[in-house]
Amino acid sequence: MTQGFSAHIKNNQVDLKSFFPKNSFDSVLIQSPEFDIIIEGIILNKKKLSEGINVDDFQGFIIENYDRSGWKILQELEGEFRGCIWDKRTNKVLAFTNPTSTQRVFYAKINNEFFIDSDLVRLSQTIKNNGSSLQPDITSLYQLLAIGNLLEDRTPIQNIYKILDSEIVEIDCDSLNFKKIEYFDVNNIPYYNQSQNQAIDQIHEIFTEGVKMEYEKDLELGGSHMALLSGGLDSRMAMMYAVKNDFDIDCALCFSQKGYFDEKISRQIASDYHINYEFVALDKGSFLKKIDELTRISEGTGLYTGGVHVSYALDQLHFDGFSIFHGGAIGDGILGGFNSEPRSKAPSQYKIIVNPSFLPKIQSDLDQVFKNYEREEIFLLKNLAYNRTVLGAQVMQQKAYLISPFMTKDFIKFSISLPESWKYKHQFYLQWLLKHCHEASKYSWERTLMKPDAQWKIPFGEKYLKGAYNAFYGKILKKPEKTSMYPYQYYYDSDITIQKYYQDYFDENLDRLEGYPELRKEMTMLFSSDLFYHKCQAINILSIFKLYF
């Protein structure tokens, strides 16, 4: 059984269950006459919160502070956590997740019953066991096809929803009415009102504190320091800040196609810093057969191929004895990648559509979602970073928690406050790097194939150098394996066993769409495409039907 918790509310009775072992990171299970509290996960600032408080342990801190301030205690927590509270004094249940919703929680109100679970597959089975049938949410399926992930609180199942980032769902057990409370709101963060130089110094301080917090958590847990490292900027910034603050990295992990720039650059960095280096080659792509396993982990909320290479890397990993993967998730996005113009603008489909053929199927629904946002970058933060990029974190959590200093509340709040004109084309990111982590500019950036030591190199490298390299190896030399960290199309085209596996999977599962003739016809056409990505999209829909329906 997967870890987590569940709650079932029926006839004014609450059945609250936990599914994690004792002493599992910072997870707590509190049962008292006044309230039952489940918090599962890793609390990065646990030690700091407990200091100076007249309690014996973290559990005592939770009890004392919930008794005094209720749900506002969640505003104090930093890390990877989720949970559920049954307040017996008010007869209300509160379910919640962390500020980036990497720790997912789902809920459903069906036939005068309320269901909550940290695992969508377990929740779906519980609902079935209680006599209700499940139906696919067709709009959600078309979102997957058009966008590559689900938006907002959608799941692939009708009437089941995901709790959003920083959100609490509060249920009245008497009436089963519920409301949503946001305990960390990024929508109303005012713009930064000081100079750009001051902002560069301030983000340096915030990032430093974030790095210290996660590495000190390693020391608290008694584990080794495992850092992810690639050819990008985010992971090197996170690792170099750790080194600058006197943390000894025990292992740097990279996984990519052998010989690609991610390996070359990260291997050189690790060598120069005398860090033990482990590399997992993604050659040949046999892991592409792990369809159902990855759909199970993604729970059908994102395309399984977004994490299948990560899963393979974990299977091959030799280094052990750590509790945290230290990475650089969402750094590139929140510091410029989410800004398509040097000004604030309303969201558009510009950066999210991966298959425009299915856009007409979701256009009206997408327009409604856009109305919830005034700023493009906040829409993308919540719907790309929190709903797509985090799949890698959820795969890694099968072994250890993924922590990124770019994902602390302070860093997110500060980054969102910076004017779009500063962040556009990564200007602010580069200025910060050059002033406070200049050593990161000594190595090429996989995105541009140039050292990130001048602003002009970013657009030039992206458009000309990287473009020319990809054209030369991909089109002229016919060596597409040289053009990507994980060249899935090349793996598929080169291996007849993968081709047969996919064809067999499609043939064996297509009848699952029998009750949906239009969708069946579309998936048949999609799978017939020469593009492996399109084949994966069709397979993903079949895998979701296999998992739930």
C-alpha positions as a printed NumPy array, in Angstrom:
array([[  0.   ,   0.   ,   0.   ],
       [  1.282,   3.468,  -0.851],
       [  2.079,   5.822,   1.999],
       [ -0.149,   8.711,   2.98 ],
       [ -3.549,   9.011,   4.605],
       [ -7.263,   8.919,   3.914],
       [-10.463,  10.24 ,   5.435],
       [-14.058,   9.138,   4.905],
       [-16.937,  11.244,   6.238],
       [-20.366,   9.619,   6.356],
       [-23.38 ,  10.028,   8.626],
       [-21.506,  12.583,  10.7  ],
       [-18.737,  10.043,  11.394],
       [-15.105,  10.465,  10.436],
       [-12.806,   7.568,   9.607],
       [ -9.265,   8.954,   9.488],
       [ -6.408,   6.593,   8.578],
       [ -2.653,   6.943,   8.155],
       [ -0.465,   4.704,   6.017],
       [  3.068,   5.654,   6.964],
       [  5.396,   3.965,   9.469],
       [  6.382,   5.469,  12.796],
       [  9.366,   7.81 ,  12.667],
       [  8.848,   8.446,   8.959],
       [ 10.777,  11.701,   8.461],
       [  8.772,  14.411,  10.266],
       [  5.371,  12.76 ,   9.932],
       [  3.121,  12.956,  12.973],
       [ -0.091,  11.231,  14.026],
       [ -1.826,  12.965,  16.927],
       [ -5.005,  11.607,  18.483],
       [ -6.738,  13.475,  21.293],
       [-10.262,  14.159,  22.562],
       [-10.138,  17.602,  20.881],
       [ -8.606,  16.791,  17.499],
       [ -6.799,  14.198,  15.416],
       [ -3.938,  15.505,  13.281],
       [ -2.016,  13.791,  10.496],
       [  0.949,  15.557,   8.933],
       [  3.058,  13.536,   6.527],
       [  6.352,  14.644,   5.053],
       [  9.557,  16.486,   5.729],
       [  9.516,  19.858,   7.528],
       [ 12.684,  21.737,   6.663],
       [ 12.315,  24.284,   9.457],
       [ 11.188,  21.798,  12.105],
       [ 14.212,  22.409,  14.334],
       [ 13.853,  26.188,  14.14 ],
       [ 10.129,  26.064,  14.9  ],
       [ 10.707,  23.917,  17.971],
       [ 13.477,  26.12 ,  19.369],
       [ 12.457,  28.383,  22.219],
       [  9.04 ,  26.757,  22.532],
       [  8.057,  25.221,  25.862],
       [  7.342,  21.804,  24.364],
       [  9.304,  18.559,  24.336],
       [  9.108,  17.752,  20.648],
       [  7.677,  18.706,  17.274],
       [  4.422,  16.933,  18.036],
       [  4.055,  19.162,  21.079],
       [  4.678,  22.197,  18.872],
       [  1.895,  21.104,  16.515],
       [ -0.577,  20.536,  19.357],
       [  0.173,  23.813,  21.112],
       [  0.099,  25.937,  17.971],
       [ -2.967,  24.341,  16.402],
       [ -4.822,  24.787,  19.679],
       [ -3.864,  28.471,  19.656],
       [ -4.077,  29.486,  15.979],
       [ -5.898,  26.707,  14.112],
       [ -5.062,  26.226,  10.421],
       [ -2.722,  29.231,  10.454],
       [ -0.068,  26.894,  11.815],
       [  0.412,  25.763,   8.21 ],
       [  1.795,  29.208,   7.384],
       [  4.755,  28.377,   9.626],
       [  5.743,  25.146,   7.892],
       [  8.337,  24.908,   5.133],
       [  8.936,  21.761,   3.13 ],
       [  7.285,  18.753,   1.561],
       [  4.167,  18.069,   3.604],
       [  0.464,  17.324,   3.432],
       [ -2.107,  16.347,   5.971],
       [ -5.565,  16.147,   7.435],
       [ -7.074,  17.45 ,  10.684],
       [-10.3  ,  16.347,  12.314],
       [-11.281,  19.079,  14.74 ],
       [-13.784,  17.358,  16.999],
       [-14.691,  20.621,  18.752],
       [-16.119,  22.126,  15.568],
       [-16.785,  18.786,  13.836],
       [-14.836,  19.899,  10.79 ],
       [-12.184,  18.15 ,   8.743],
       [ -9.372,  20.101,   7.087],
       [ -7.274,  18.57 ,   4.293],
       [ -4.26 ,  20.433,   2.942],
       [ -1.088,  20.287,   0.888],
       [  2.157,  22.253,   0.715],
       [  2.718,  25.566,  -1.109],
       [  3.886,  23.89 ,  -4.33 ],
       [  1.396,  20.967,  -4.241],
       [  4.208,  18.482,  -4.807],
       [  2.521,  16.51 ,  -2.005],
       [ -0.834,  15.805,  -3.595],
       [ -4.183,  15.31 ,  -1.893],
       [ -7.494,  14.504,  -3.622],
       [-11.124,  14.747,  -2.556],
       [-14.623,  13.899,  -3.736],
       [-18.175,  14.442,  -2.504],
       [-20.368,  11.583,  -3.711],
       [-23.82 ,  10.462,  -2.537],
       [-23.753,  12.225,   0.839],
       [-20.248,  10.989,   1.569],
       [-16.963,  12.866,   1.509],
       [-13.715,  11.146,   0.556],
       [-10.159,  12.424,   1.017],
       [ -6.957,  10.613,   0.101],
       [ -3.335,  11.387,  -0.627],
       [ -3.418,   8.717,  -3.343],
       [ -5.809,   9.03 ,  -6.279],
       [ -5.709,   5.33 ,  -7.139],
       [ -6.548,   4.316,  -3.572],
       [ -9.283,   6.946,  -3.488],
       [-10.806,   5.626,  -6.69 ],
       [-10.835,   2.103,  -5.282],
       [-12.424,   3.277,  -2.026],
       [-15.219,   4.977,  -3.946],
       [-15.807,   1.829,  -5.979],
       [-15.865,  -0.272,  -2.813],
       [-18.557,   2.03 ,  -1.447],
       [-20.822,   1.234,  -4.359],
       [-20.226,   4.164,  -6.726],
       [-18.974,   3.869, -10.279],
       [-16.302,   6.061, -11.823],
       [-16.446,   7.866, -15.152],
       [-13.605,   9.509, -17.058],
       [-13.536,  13.286, -17.227],
       [-13.348,  13.756, -20.988],
       [-12.325,  17.42 , -20.788],
       [ -9.407,  16.394, -18.548],
       [ -8.316,  13.777, -21.069],
       [ -8.306,  16.353, -23.852],
       [ -6.329,  18.697, -21.6  ],
       [ -3.704,  15.975, -21.289],
       [ -3.582,  15.656, -25.048],
       [ -3.442,  19.382, -25.789],
       [ -1.288,  20.528, -22.869],
       [  0.567,  17.488, -21.548],
       [ -0.782,  17.867, -18.01 ],
       [ -3.987,  18.758, -16.223],
       [ -4.736,  22.325, -15.169],
       [ -5.864,  23.612, -11.798],
       [ -7.636,  21.   ,  -9.659],
       [ -8.603,  18.539, -12.391],
       [ -8.081,  14.767, -12.31 ],
       [ -8.873,  12.188, -15.017],
       [-11.964,  11.129, -13.041],
       [-15.298,  12.947, -12.963],
       [-16.15 ,  14.599,  -9.628],
       [-12.739,  13.959,  -8.06 ],
       [-10.495,  16.97 ,  -7.546],
       [ -6.975,  17.832,  -6.469],
       [ -6.307,  20.216,  -3.613],
       [ -4.412,  23.175,  -5.041],
       [ -1.105,  24.567,  -3.832],
       [ -1.321,  26.233,  -0.397],
       [ -4.966,  25.236,  -0.193],
       [ -7.041,  23.894,   2.666],
       [-10.355,  22.189,   1.992],
       [-12.492,  22.559,   5.124],
       [-15.485,  20.206,   5.365],
       [-18.397,  20.593,   7.756],
       [-19.086,  17.02 ,   8.868],
       [-22.734,  17.783,   9.672],
       [-23.721,  19.203,   6.291],
       [-20.796,  18.037,   4.113],
       [-20.584,  21.593,   2.802],
       [-17.012,  22.652,   2.222],
       [-14.975,  25.771,   1.559],
       [-11.455,  26.476,   0.39 ],
       [ -8.881,  28.513,   2.291],
       [ -5.597,  29.727,   0.792],
       [ -2.841,  30.029,   3.389],
       [ -0.094,  31.308,   1.056],
       [ -1.383,  33.561,  -1.709],
       [  0.957,  34.398,  -4.604],
       [ -1.691,  36.323,  -6.538],
       [ -1.535,  39.462,  -4.421],
       [  2.203,  39.89 ,  -3.938],
       [  3.122,  43.558,  -4.525],
       [  5.923,  44.486,  -6.908],
       [  9.391,  45.048,  -5.483],
       [  9.98 ,  48.757,  -4.872],
       [ 13.737,  49.012,  -4.357],
       [ 16.674,  49.053,  -6.769],
       [ 17.719,  46.145,  -8.914],
       [ 21.101,  45.98 ,  -7.166],
       [ 19.36 ,  45.678,  -3.815],
       [ 17.168,  42.929,  -5.244],
       [ 20.222,  40.984,  -6.433],
       [ 21.718,  41.112,  -2.95 ],
       [ 18.415,  40.19 ,  -1.364],
       [ 17.784,  37.16 ,  -3.569],
       [ 21.314,  36.02 ,  -2.747],
       [ 20.449,  36.103,   0.957],
       [ 17.115,  34.318,   0.473],
       [ 18.683,  31.615,  -1.682],
       [ 21.512,  31.132,   0.8  ],
       [ 19.04 ,  30.574,   3.628],
       [ 17.07 ,  28.106,   1.516],
       [ 20.185,  26.091,   0.695],
       [ 21.321,  26.093,   4.307],
       [ 17.903,  24.96 ,   5.5  ],
       [ 17.802,  21.882,   3.273],
       [ 21.39 ,  20.794,   3.862],
       [ 21.064,  21.3  ,   7.609],
       [ 18.022,  19.044,   7.37 ],
       [ 20.345,  16.346,   6.031],
       [ 22.506,  16.766,   9.131],
       [ 19.435,  16.607,  11.364],
       [ 18.337,  13.379,   9.662],
       [ 21.854,  11.963,   9.766],
       [ 22.015,  11.423,   6.014],
       [ 24.52 ,  12.064,   3.255],
       [ 24.363,  15.04 ,   0.871],
       [ 23.077,  13.981,  -2.582],
       [ 22.942,  16.736,  -5.212],
       [ 21.434,  16.516,  -8.673],
       [ 23.666,  18.042, -11.334],
       [ 23.124,  18.615, -15.05 ],
       [ 24.264,  21.036, -17.701],
       [ 21.685,  23.623, -16.689],
       [ 22.047,  26.617, -14.404],
       [ 19.585,  25.721, -11.66 ],
       [ 21.243,  22.584, -10.332],
       [ 24.75 ,  24.066, -10.479],
       [ 23.616,  27.189,  -8.631],
       [ 22.029,  25.108,  -5.894],
       [ 25.08 ,  22.872,  -5.535],
       [ 27.644,  25.67 ,  -5.7  ],
       [ 25.786,  27.64 ,  -3.042],
       [ 25.962,  24.555,  -0.826],
       [ 29.723,  24.325,  -1.378],
       [ 30.118,  28.072,  -0.711],
       [ 28.378,  27.536,   2.615],
       [ 30.767,  24.75 ,   3.646],
       [ 28.603,  21.729,   2.984],
       [ 30.519,  18.746,   1.615],
       [ 28.603,  17.141,  -1.239],
       [ 28.849,  13.358,  -0.924],
       [ 27.566,  12.598,  -4.403],
       [ 26.524,  14.463,  -7.531],
       [ 24.054,  12.581,  -9.734],
       [ 23.472,  13.134, -13.443],
       [ 21.369,  11.095, -15.84 ],
       [ 21.192,  11.706, -19.584],
       [ 22.085,  10.249, -22.963],
       [ 25.746,   9.294, -22.708],
       [ 28.06 ,  11.926, -24.164],
       [ 25.411,  14.646, -24.223],
       [ 26.229,  18.081, -22.787],
       [ 24.454,  17.366, -19.503],
       [ 27.008,  14.651, -18.795],
       [ 30.018,  16.536, -20.142],
       [ 29.302,  19.726, -18.208],
       [ 28.228,  18.126, -14.927],
       [ 31.139,  15.673, -14.969],
       [ 33.586,  18.554, -15.36 ],
       [ 31.997,  20.514, -12.513],
       [ 32.084,  17.507, -10.186],
       [ 35.706,  16.822, -11.1  ],
       [ 36.787,  20.419, -10.468],
       [ 35.043,  20.412,  -7.081],
       [ 36.379,  16.932,  -6.174],
       [ 32.872,  15.574,  -5.699],
       [ 32.001,  11.895,  -6.053],
       [ 30.098,  11.659,  -9.343],
       [ 27.537,   9.095, -10.408],
       [ 26.248,   9.052, -13.943],
       [ 23.332,   6.992, -15.254],
       [ 23.308,   6.618, -19.051],
       [ 19.831,   6.742, -20.57 ],
       [ 21.039,   5.035, -23.75 ],
       [ 18.711,   2.773, -25.741],
       [ 15.55 ,   3.741, -23.858],
       [ 14.434,   0.337, -22.554],
       [ 12.761,   2.233, -19.702],
       [ 10.139,   3.535, -22.147],
       [  8.274,   0.28 , -21.514],
       [  7.45 ,   1.336, -17.928],
       [  4.112,   2.755, -19.042],
       [  1.769,   1.545, -16.33 ],
       [  4.289,   2.09 , -13.554],
       [  4.705,   5.755, -14.44 ],
       [  0.996,   6.315, -15.045],
       [  0.476,   4.947, -11.544],
       [  2.944,   7.459, -10.105],
       [  1.583,  10.389, -12.13 ],
       [ -1.949,   9.212, -11.271],
       [ -2.931,  10.221, -14.78 ],
       [ -2.423,  13.943, -14.19 ],
       [  0.524,  14.259, -16.579],
       [  2.167,  12.447, -19.493],
       [  4.076,   9.443, -18.144],
       [  7.136,  10.095, -20.316],
       [  7.846,  13.21 , -18.247],
       [  9.192,  11.017, -15.467],
       [ 10.032,   7.662, -17.001],
       [ 13.735,   8.493, -17.427],
       [ 13.907,   9.635, -13.795],
       [ 12.461,   6.329, -12.648],
       [ 15.088,   4.45 , -14.629],
       [ 17.881,   6.549, -13.111],
       [ 16.674,   5.69 ,  -9.605],
       [ 16.649,   2.004, -10.48 ],
       [ 20.304,   2.236, -11.554],
       [ 21.512,   4.441,  -8.689],
       [ 24.234,   2.911,  -6.512],
       [ 24.83 ,   5.682,  -3.966],
       [ 22.712,   5.3  ,  -0.833],
       [ 22.296,   6.664,   2.686],
       [ 20.514,   9.917,   1.866],
       [ 17.019,  11.282,   2.568],
       [ 16.95 ,  14.27 ,   0.216],
       [ 17.699,  14.869,  -3.444],
       [ 19.033,  18.435,  -3.554],
       [ 18.008,  19.921,  -6.905],
       [ 17.156,  23.146,  -8.675],
       [ 13.551,  22.575,  -9.724],
       [ 11.628,  25.503, -11.323],
       [ 14.519,  27.984, -11.   ],
       [ 14.707,  28.723, -14.724],
       [ 10.937,  29.209, -14.937],
       [ 10.372,  31.442, -11.963],
       [ 13.336,  33.655, -12.862],
       [ 12.409,  34.409, -16.455],
       [ 11.171,  31.311, -18.21 ],
       [  7.551,  32.106, -17.414],
       [  7.778,  35.59 , -18.929],
       [  7.068,  35.714, -22.663],
       [  7.214,  39.527, -22.706],
       [  9.104,  42.146, -20.656],
       [  5.874,  43.293, -19.012],
       [  2.951,  41.938, -17.084],
       [  0.438,  40.273, -19.373],
       [ -2.588,  38.035, -19.135],
       [ -2.017,  34.304, -19.679],
       [ -2.237,  32.791, -23.124],
       [ -1.808,  29.383, -24.708],
       [  1.623,  30.377, -26.05 ],
       [  3.758,  28.339, -23.639],
       [  1.472,  25.463, -22.731],
       [  0.072,  23.828, -25.87 ],
       [  1.981,  20.705, -26.931],
       [ -0.531,  19.334, -29.442],
       [ -2.671,  22.063, -31.052],
       [ -4.861,  19.475, -32.787],
       [ -6.774,  19.037, -29.542],
       [ -6.941,  22.71 , -28.587],
       [-10.487,  23.199, -29.968],
       [-11.678,  20.481, -27.571],
       [-10.615,  22.495, -24.533],
       [-10.626,  26.088, -25.785],
       [-13.716,  27.259, -23.899],
       [-12.578,  25.578, -20.693],
       [ -9.096,  27.048, -21.094],
       [-10.516,  30.537, -21.579],
       [-12.382,  30.151, -18.282],
       [ -9.161,  29.175, -16.509],
       [ -7.356,  32.191, -17.957],
       [ -9.951,  34.473, -16.375],
       [ -8.663,  33.468, -12.942],
       [ -5.298,  35.113, -13.576],
       [ -4.052,  38.608, -14.34 ],
       [ -0.396,  37.63 , -14.722],
       [  0.981,  35.046, -17.101],
       [  3.816,  33.975, -14.839],
       [  1.506,  33.102, -11.951],
       [ -0.686,  31.038, -14.251],
       [  2.395,  29.181, -15.509],
       [  3.843,  28.802, -12.017],
       [  0.687,  27.069, -10.83 ],
       [ -0.112,  25.122, -13.973],
       [  3.271,  24.219, -15.42 ],
       [  5.638,  24.203, -12.444],
       [  3.169,  22.816,  -9.915],
       [  1.144,  20.614, -12.282],
       [  3.758,  19.404, -14.793],
       [  7.338,  19.874, -13.67 ],
       [  6.68 ,  18.293, -10.276],
       [  6.215,  14.833, -11.821],
       [  9.968,  14.345, -11.509],
       [  9.725,  15.108,  -7.798],
       [  6.937,  12.583,  -7.365],
       [  8.985,   9.902,  -9.123],
       [ 12.033,  10.674,  -6.997],
       [  9.97 ,  10.477,  -3.846],
       [  9.836,   6.719,  -4.373],
       [ 13.369,   6.884,  -2.938],
       [ 13.839,  10.289,  -1.257],
       [ 12.285,  13.751,  -1.136],
       [ 13.331,  16.255,  -3.802],
       [ 14.052,  19.682,  -2.334],
       [ 14.859,  22.842,  -4.279],
       [ 15.886,  26.216,  -2.825],
       [ 13.952,  27.834,  -5.678],
       [ 10.732,  26.424,  -4.157],
       [ 10.781,  27.927,  -0.658],
       [  7.979,  30.336,   0.139],
       [ 10.43 ,  33.212,   0.578],
       [ 12.077,  32.582,  -2.793],
       [  8.777,  32.208,  -4.629],
       [  7.343,  35.319,  -3.01 ],
       [ 10.422,  37.377,  -3.828],
       [ 10.727,  36.143,  -7.416],
       [  7.073,  36.876,  -8.147],
       [  7.524,  40.391,  -6.762],
       [ 10.276,  41.247,  -9.265],
       [  9.139,  43.188, -12.348],
       [  8.766,  41.104, -15.496],
       [ 11.053,  43.502, -17.356],
       [ 13.912,  42.543, -15.042],
       [ 13.449,  38.789, -15.441],
       [ 12.763,  38.735, -19.183],
       [ 15.324,  36.664, -21.111],
       [ 16.902,  35.71 , -17.748],
       [ 18.552,  39.101, -17.315],
       [ 18.111,  39.227, -13.559],
       [ 19.14 ,  35.583, -13.144],
       [ 22.389,  36.216, -14.994],
       [ 23.174,  39.382, -13.017],
       [ 22.622,  37.505,  -9.758],
       [ 24.822,  34.617, -10.923],
       [ 27.654,  36.891, -12.024],
       [ 27.662,  38.9  ,  -8.796],
       [ 27.175,  36.21 ,  -6.173],
       [ 28.106,  32.899,  -7.829],
       [ 30.515,  33.873, -10.574],
       [ 32.097,  30.422, -10.532],
       [ 28.902,  29.098, -12.128],
       [ 29.73 ,  31.08 , -15.279],
       [ 32.959,  29.144, -15.876],
       [ 31.082,  26.235, -17.402],
       [ 28.951,  26.097, -20.531],
       [ 25.176,  26.182, -20.237],
       [ 23.448,  23.29 , -22.035],
       [ 20.706,  25.666, -23.19 ],
       [ 23.071,  27.912, -25.17 ],
       [ 26.319,  25.865, -25.427],
       [ 28.085,  29.017, -24.226],
       [ 29.338,  30.151, -20.85 ],
       [ 26.679,  32.267, -19.091],
       [ 28.953,  35.244, -18.564],
       [ 27.285,  37.843, -20.818],
       [ 23.685,  38.714, -21.586],
       [ 24.13 ,  38.684, -25.367],
       [ 25.139,  35.031, -25.263],
       [ 21.704,  33.849, -24.136],
       [ 19.659,  34.764, -27.235],
       [ 22.633,  34.204, -29.543],
       [ 23.416,  30.778, -28.14 ],
       [ 19.78 ,  29.651, -28.102],
       [ 19.024,  30.777, -31.629],
       [ 22.257,  30.201, -33.483],
       [ 24.769,  27.991, -31.697],
       [ 22.371,  25.437, -30.177],
       [ 20.159,  25.585, -33.252],
       [ 23.101,  24.988, -35.578],
       [ 24.377,  22.13 , -33.432],
       [ 20.99 ,  20.372, -33.438],
       [ 20.61 ,  20.859, -37.197],
       [ 24.109,  19.548, -37.885],
       [ 23.808,  16.379, -35.807],
       [ 20.097,  15.796, -36.251],
       [ 19.603,  16.526, -39.935],
       [ 23.009,  16.402, -41.593],
       [ 24.85 ,  13.655, -39.681],
       [ 21.594,  11.832, -38.847],
       [ 22.633,  11.371, -35.219],
       [ 19.625,  12.609, -33.205],
       [ 20.984,  10.873, -30.088],
       [ 23.486,  13.737, -29.902],
       [ 20.811,  16.426, -29.662],
       [ 18.953,  15.688, -26.433],
       [ 19.339,  14.601, -22.832],
       [ 16.845,  11.817, -23.595],
       [ 16.123,  11.423, -27.346],
       [ 12.952,   9.362, -27.09 ],
       [ 12.224,   9.415, -30.828],
       [ 15.668,   7.99 , -31.519],
       [ 15.212,   5.254, -28.928],
       [ 11.892,   4.245, -30.467],
       [ 13.088,   4.33 , -34.056],
       [ 16.217,   2.334, -33.215],
       [ 14.678,  -0.515, -31.222],
       [ 12.171,  -2.903, -32.763],
       [ 11.392,  -4.394, -29.342],
       [ 10.166,  -1.005, -28.106],
       [  8.1  ,  -0.597, -31.267],
       [  6.524,  -4.01 , -30.782],
       [  5.875,  -3.352, -27.093],
       [  3.992,  -0.159, -27.899],
       [  2.039,  -1.741, -30.73 ],
       [  1.033,  -4.667, -28.516],
       [  0.066,  -2.347, -25.68 ],
       [ -2.099,  -0.299, -28.008],
       [ -3.776,  -3.349, -29.562],
       [ -4.441,  -4.976, -26.197],
       [ -5.975,  -1.884, -24.589],
       [ -7.775,  -0.037, -27.379],
       [-11.078,  -1.752, -26.584],
       [-11.115,   0.047, -23.24 ],
       [-12.337,   3.07 , -25.233],
       [-15.251,   1.132, -26.72 ],
       [-17.822,   3.345, -24.989],
       [-16.161,   6.482, -26.375],
       [-16.107,   6.035, -30.178],
       [-14.88 ,   9.549, -30.987],
       [-11.99 ,   9.298, -28.535],
       [-11.173,   5.807, -29.8  ],
       [-11.002,   7.05 , -33.377],
       [ -8.799,  10.001, -32.391],
       [ -6.399,   7.788, -30.404],
       [ -6.136,   5.376, -33.315],
       [ -5.148,   8.225, -35.629],
       [ -2.793,   9.669, -33.029],
       [ -1.004,   6.362, -32.521],
       [ -0.556,   5.967, -36.284],
       [  1.637,   9.08 , -36.323],
       [  5.352,   8.72 , -36.998],
       [  6.043,  10.975, -34.013],
       [  6.802,   8.99 , -30.882],
       [  5.418,  11.811, -28.728],
       [  2.011,  11.408, -30.387],
       [  2.118,   7.652, -29.885],
       [  2.877,   8.252, -26.187],
       [ -0.122,  10.537, -25.876],
       [ -2.44 ,   7.837, -27.228],
       [ -0.828,   5.209, -25.011],
       [ -1.206,   7.513, -22.011],
       [ -4.973,   7.687, -22.481],
       [ -5.194,   3.901, -22.72 ],
       [ -3.053,   3.508, -19.613],
       [ -5.337,   5.85 , -17.66 ],
       [ -8.383,   3.825, -18.686],
       [ -6.552,   0.663, -17.658],
       [ -5.72 ,   2.164, -14.271],
       [ -9.147,   3.551, -13.336],
       [-11.946,   2.367, -15.606]])
